[in-house]
Amino acid sequence: MSTDLLRAMRGYGAVTMSLDGGWRTFHSLQVAFNRRFANGLSFGLNDTIVLSDKQSTAQRLQHNAD
C-alpha cells in the first residue's frame, strides 16, 4: 500500500509550513466624491491614496519551474 494514499493532499510530498517574521506598516487615505445632477444623473469617484508603505521581509528563495 502506498503511503501517498494516506496523505491529506494526494500527490504532494511532505508539505511544510513556514511563518513569516516580517512586519508591514501601511497608511492610506480613502476619498470619495459624489455629485448628483438633475434628472437622476449622478457621478462618483472613489480612490485610495497611499501615504506611507514600509515593510521588512526576508529574502525569498526562488527556483525555476522546471
Secondary structure, DSSP 4 states (H G I P E B T S, - for coil): --GGGGSSSTT-----------EEEEEEEEEEEEEE-GGG-EEEEEEEEEEEEEEE-PPPP-----
